[in-house]
Structure formats: structure tokens, C-alpha cells
């Protein structure tokens, strides 16, 4: 991903917006694939190849970028094993495990809204 200038409008707005705790949380979880990745990692460790198989419609580059961003934000833990070939596993951090009940409630709410709209 390209590096943004620190004084760009986007960067300045991002700093202002993320001062709100709720907006900061949404900012961490935002992105096209983060919530889906969290959902798949719930209760298990998965290798990159397993995640790529589950999300075959995402390019390897995009999946790698999303996982790297999630690791930097403290959402996933990346474990590299000194084997040949190298084995890398991803798992949710305790911070995200604490959030899972809230995400389950949000998912239920989304399902109800979808059902309501289809009536």
C-alpha cells in the first residue's frame, strides 16, 4: 500500500475522527475483509493457505495486506515456525476475543435488518 503524507487531508481527518472511542473501534475493524477474517479465525488458528482457500476471491496480496494491518493493529497474532517450508499461523488476540460477543450481537442485528428489508 502507498504511504500517505502525514499532513494530507485524509491523515488529518483520520486523526480527528479517531479521537472518538467508538469511531476508533470501527476504524480498527473497518476494511473490506477484517470482520470476515475475524469470523473465520474465531476459535481456531489458521495458516495463510487455509485462509486463502476460504477467501479464494481475494488476491494473495490483498489477504496479506489485510492480515499485516490486523497484526499491526493488535487484532491477530502471527506465529512463524522455523520449518521447511516455513509455516505461519494466524490467531485472534485476547483483545479481539473480548470483542467476539459484541460482534455476534452485531451479526444478529444485521441478520434481523436484512430479514426486515426483504419483507
C-alpha positions as CSV (number, residue, x, y, z in Angstrom):
1,X,0.0,0.0,0.0
2,X,1.1,3.5,-0.7
3,X,2.3,5.7,2.2
4,X,0.1,8.7,2.9
5,X,1.5,12.1,3.7
6,X,1.2,12.9,7.4
7,X,-0.3,16.4,6.5
8,X,-2.7,15.1,3.9
9,X,-6.4,15.9,4.4
10,X,-7.1,12.2,4.8
11,X,-4.5,11.8,7.5
12,X,-5.7,14.9,9.4
13,X,-9.3,13.8,9.2
14,X,-8.3,10.3,10.4
15,X,-6.6,11.8,13.5
16,X,-9.6,13.9,14.3
17,X,-12.2,11.2,13.8
18,X,-10.3,8.5,15.8
19,X,-10.4,10.7,18.9
20,X,-13.9,9.3,19.5
21,X,-13.7,5.8,21.1
22,X,-16.5,4.3,19.0
23,X,-15.1,5.7,15.8
24,X,-11.7,4.4,16.7
25,X,-13.0,0.9,17.2
26,X,-14.9,1.0,13.9
27,X,-11.7,2.3,12.3
28,X,-9.7,-0.7,13.6
29,X,-12.3,-3.2,12.4
30,X,-13.1,-1.4,9.2
31,X,-11.9,-2.5,5.8
32,X,-13.4,-4.9,3.3
33,X,-12.2,-8.2,4.8
34,X,-11.3,-7.7,8.5
35,X,-14.6,-8.8,10.0
36,X,-14.8,-11.8,7.7
37,X,-11.3,-12.8,8.7
38,X,-12.1,-12.4,12.4
39,X,-15.2,-14.6,11.9
40,X,-13.2,-17.4,10.3
41,X,-10.4,-17.2,12.9
42,X,-12.9,-17.4,15.7
43,X,-11.8,-20.3,18.0
44,X,-9.0,-21.6,15.7
45,X,-5.6,-21.0,14.3
46,X,-5.3,-21.0,10.5
47,X,-2.4,-21.0,8.1
48,X,-2.2,-18.4,5.3
49,X,-3.0,-21.1,2.8
50,X,-6.1,-22.1,4.7
51,X,-7.3,-18.5,4.8
52,X,-6.6,-18.1,1.1
53,X,-8.6,-21.2,0.4
54,X,-11.5,-19.9,2.4
55,X,-11.3,-16.5,0.7
56,X,-10.3,-17.6,-2.8
57,X,-11.9,-14.5,-4.3
58,X,-9.3,-12.3,-2.5
59,X,-5.9,-12.0,-4.1
60,X,-2.9,-13.2,-2.1
61,X,-1.6,-9.7,-1.9
62,X,-4.8,-8.2,-0.5
63,X,-5.1,-11.1,2.0
64,X,-1.5,-10.5,3.1
65,X,-2.1,-6.7,3.4
66,X,-5.2,-7.2,5.5
67,X,-3.5,-9.7,7.8
68,X,-0.5,-7.5,8.2
69,X,-2.7,-4.5,9.0
70,X,-4.6,-6.6,11.5
71,X,-1.4,-7.7,13.1
72,X,-0.2,-4.1,13.4
73,X,-3.5,-3.1,15.0
74,X,-3.2,-6.0,17.5
75,X,-6.2,-7.9,16.1
76,X,-4.3,-11.1,15.1
77,X,-1.2,-12.8,16.3
78,X,1.1,-14.2,13.6
79,X,3.3,-17.1,14.6
80,X,6.2,-18.2,12.3
81,X,7.6,-21.7,12.8
82,X,11.2,-22.4,11.8
83,X,10.4,-25.3,9.5
84,X,11.0,-26.0,5.8
85,X,8.8,-25.0,4.2
86,X,8.0,-22.2,6.6
87,X,4.7,-22.5,8.5
88,X,2.8,-19.3,9.5
89,X,-0.3,-19.4,11.6
90,X,-2.8,-16.7,12.5
91,X,-5.0,-16.5,15.5
92,X,-7.1,-13.8,17.2
93,X,-5.6,-11.8,20.1
94,X,-7.2,-11.6,23.5
95,X,-8.4,-8.1,22.7
96,X,-10.5,-9.5,19.8
97,X,-11.7,-12.5,21.8
98,X,-13.1,-10.0,24.3
99,X,-14.9,-8.3,21.4
100,X,-16.5,-11.5,20.0
101,X,-19.8,-11.3,22.0
102,X,-20.3,-7.8,20.7
103,X,-19.6,-8.9,17.1
104,X,-22.0,-11.8,17.5
105,X,-24.7,-9.3,18.6
106,X,-23.9,-7.0,15.7
107,X,-24.1,-10.0,13.3
108,X,-27.5,-11.0,14.8
109,X,-28.7,-7.4,14.4
110,X,-27.5,-7.4,10.8
111,X,-29.4,-10.6,10.0
112,X,-32.6,-9.2,11.5
113,X,-32.2,-6.0,9.5
114,X,-31.7,-8.0,6.3
115,X,-34.8,-10.1,7.0
116,X,-36.8,-6.9,7.8
117,X,-35.8,-5.3,4.5
118,X,-36.7,-8.4,2.5
119,X,-40.3,-8.5,3.9
